[in-house]
Amino acid sequence: MKKLQIGNTDLHVAPINLGGNVFGWTLDEKESFKILDAFVERGYNFLDTADMYSYWVKNDEGGQSETIIGKWMKERGNRENIVLATKVGGETGIHPVDTSKKHILKSVDKSLERLKTDYIDLYYTHFDDEETPVVDTLEAYDELVKAGKVRYIAASNLSPQRLEESLKSSEEHELPRYQALQPHYNLLERENYETKYAPLAEKYGLSVFPYWSLASGFLTGKYRSEKDLGKSVRGESVRKYLNPKGFKTLRALDEVSQKHNTSQATVSLAWLLAQPNLGAPVASATKKSHLETLFAASDIQLTNEDLQLLNDASTY
């Protein structure tokens, strides 16, 4: 399997990034281990989590997902084979969004303890408080890199302005530089990324790992009407896609997936993989069959005709 290089780093990952938001939420420890085992058994190595996952279960600090992944890595003895990404700064039930130096330096030690490791491969600014000077945030990361606790840094939910300011400040002050970007991007959520962030990814050579790659499950095709919303705990989150654009996109996915004898979810991920600067889309799985759907995305080659059909259906 061809591995992808993350930005200007020595990190190389397989083309699917397994999302850990379901660990400790819709999956307990035992079921999470099964998914993680099946993922790495197929040669995939990129795990994504955050210190805030899954705070909403108990409305607390979070850390449930990190704890499960940490216990799994320790029991399997496979830390050196994993490219591990986690995040800092997000709001939880007991603290607000915070990208201050104090918060980052305190939070990283908690994450490392839960993950049962002494280093994080890719550490994301999850959300931005938009008050802390970007240099202060980068100086915190500089301390962590020099201490060996973090190898590289990345950005998720920063405004385009703060993202570019951070990238410029890294150069000006010789501080660690964001190597990757994790935006909200999928077939139905294109405009914000493509008009505001894609140019920055191209300009600064950022690897892009989009989250909500399947639009909370809508792009799997299982939600076709309001009565389908009860099919999962995330059903209500796709209500907003039950509109003409959403249905048109599903019809295009139906056509392309039938042509390639595959699923709508696989085609949705393959479409992402065909976009410029895209690395490994972030997608979660609660069943082994879901993983097979993810794995298939890197195996199919969408034609220009396929891509045009999907682009036209989801245009903005």
N, C-alpha and C positions, 0 to 999 in steps of 0.2 A: 504494500500500500504506500502510495506517495505521501510523504509528510510535507507540511507547509511550514515555512519559516515565519516566525512572528516578528514583524518589523525588522529592526536591525539588531536582532538578538541571536543567541545560539539555541533558542528554544524551537523545536520542531514538533508539530502536532498533526494528528490525523484529522481529516476534514469534517468531523462532527464533534461538537463541544457538548458533553453531557451536562445538562442543567441539574443542579442539586436542590432546587427550590422545593421539590416534592419530598425530599428525605426528611423524615420527622414531621411531615404534614399528612399527605395522603398515603405515604408509605411508612410503615414502621421500620425498625432497624433490620429485622430479618428479611423483609421484602426488599429493602434498599440494598442489602448485601447481594441479593440475587441479581438485581439489575446491574450493580457495579461489576460483579463477577462476569456476567454475560458481555458487558461492554468491553472489558479489557481482554477477554478471551478471543475476541475478534480482531485484536490488534490496535484498538483505539486507546488513546492515552490522555485525553484532555478533559479535565473535570472543572466545572464552574460552580462556585458556591458564594456565600456572603455571610458576614457575621450576623446580619439581621434575620437570616432564614432560620427557623420559621417562627418569628416572634408572635405572629398573629394567632398561633395555637393557644398560647397562654397569656398573650399580651404582655410579654416580658422583654428581656434583653435580646432574646434570640439565641442563635448558636446551635440549635438542634441539628441542622444539616452538617455543619462543620464537625460536630461531635461524632456523628455517624460515619462520615468519611474518614475522620482520624482513626476511629476504632477499626474500621475496615482495613485501612492501609497498614496499621500496626499488626493486625492479625494475619494479613496476607504477606507482610514483609516486602511490599512492592513500591515503597515510596519513590525510589530512584527511577522507576519506570513511568511515573505519573508526572504530567505537567499540570500543576495545581494552581488554580486561580481562585482568589477570594477577594472580598471587597470591604471597604470601610466607609463610614460617613453617613450611612442611611438612617432614616428615622425608624425607631422601634416604639414599643409601648411605653418605654421609660426614658427615652432620650430623643431629642430632636436631631435633624440633619446637622452634622458637625464635621467640618474639614479642618479644624484647628490642629496645630501641631500637638498640643497637649492630648487631644482626643485620639489622634492617630497613634501616637507613641504608646498610649495606654491600651488601645484596642488591639494593636498587633500582637501583644503578648497574650491576650486572652484568646485570640484566634489560633496562635501557635500552640497554646496549651490544649485547646479543643481538638485541633488537627493532629496532635501528637507528632509534631515535626519541628525542626529548628529553622526551617526556611520556607518561604512562599515564592513560587516561581513568578507569578504575575499578580500584582496587588493593585486593585482598581480603586480609584475614587468613585464611589458608587453614586452618590448625589453630592451636590455642591451647595454649601450654605450661602454662597454668593456674597459673603461678608469678609471671610478670611482672605487676606492677600494671597494670591496664588503662589508667591515666593515662599510664604510661610509653610504652605502645604508641601511644596517641593522640597523645602529644607528638612521637613520631617522625614520625607522619603529618602533624602540623602543620608540622614543618620541611619535609617534602617538598612539601606544598601551597604553602607560602610560597615555596619555591624553584622552583615551576613544574614539578616533576618528576611530580607526581600531581595530578589534577583532583579526584577524589572517591574515597571509600573505601567498602568493603563488607565483609561478614563471611560466612564459610562455616561451618566446623565448630567453632563456639563452643557451650558449654552455654547453656541458656536463662538461667541466672543470670548468667553472665559477659557474655552479650549485652546483657541489660538493664542491668547495671552499667555497661557501656561507653556505652550510649545516655544513661544518666543523667549519667555523668561528662562526656560531651561538652557537655551543657547547663550543668552546674555550672561547668566550667572553660573554657568557650568554646573548645572544641577541635573539630576535624573530626568529623563524625557519620556513622556508617554509614548509607548510603542504600539499600542493597540487602542481601538475604540469599540465599545459595546453599545450600539444604539438600538432604539426600537425601530425595527425595519422588517417588513415582509410584503407580500404581494398587495395587501390592502392598506398598508401604512408606508407609502412611498415618498410622498411629497416632502415632508420635513427633512428626512435623511438626504434624499437625492438633491434637493436644492440648497441645503445649508451645510451638510456635513460631508457629503461625498467629495466636494472640491477640496476640503481640508485633508481628508484621507489621502487624496491623490497628491496634494502639495507636499505633505509631510511624511508620506510613505507609511501611513498607519495601516496595520492589519485590522480588518473589520469583522467582528464576531457579533452579529445581530441577535438580540433577544426577542422573545415572543415571535419566533420565526414562523410559527404556525397560527398566529393571531389567536392565541389562547385556545387553540383547537378548532377554530372555525374552518381553517384551510384543510382539515382532514376530511371535510365533507359530511361529517355526521350531524351537523346542525343545519337543518333545512327549513325549520319553522319554529314557532314559539314552543310548540309541544315537545321539541327536542331539547330544550334548554335544561330539562331535568335529568338529562343523561349523565351529568357529572357535577361535582361541586363547583366547577368553573363555568357552568353553563350560562349563568346570567351575564358573565363578562363578554359574551359574544353577541348579546342582543343587539348591540349597536351595528353589527354587520348584516343584520337581517334587512337589507335594503336592496334597491336595484343593482347597485355596483357590486355588492356582495354576491348576489345571485348570478350576475353575469360572470363574475370571476369563477364561481363554482362550476358554471357550465363550461368555461374554458378549461378548467382543471379536469373536469370529467372527460372532455374530448382528448386532451393530451395524455391523460393517464390510461385511457382505453387504448390509445395508439401504441403506447409503450408497455402495455400489460402490467401496469404497476398502480400504486395508490395515489390519491390526490396529495397526500402529505409528502410523499416521495418527490412528486413533481414540484411542489412548492419549495422544498429544500434545494432541489436541483436548479430551480430558477435562481435562487439566491446565490448558489455556488457559481453561476454563470455571470454574476455581476462583477464589475471592476473592484479590485482591492478586497474582495470578500475572502475571508479565511474559512473558519469553521462555524456555521450557524449554531447557536445555542438552542438545544431542544431537550426536553425532559421526557422520561418514559416511565410508565407505571406497570408495564407488562413487557415480557420478552418479545412479544409480537410487535410492540411499538418500536423496539430497538431495530428489528429487521427492516421496518419501514425507513428508519433513519439511515441505516447502513446502505440501503439500496440507492440513496440519493447520489452518492458519488460514483455509482456504477452506470447510470444512464446518461446518455448524451442528448440533450435537447437540441433540436434543429433550429435554425434561424426562424423557420416558419412557426415552430412551437413557441419560441420566445416572443415573437411578434404577436401571436394570438393572445398570450398571457399579458403582455404589456398593454395591448389595446383594451382588453377587458378590465384591467385594473388602473387605467389611466386616470390622471388627476387634472 
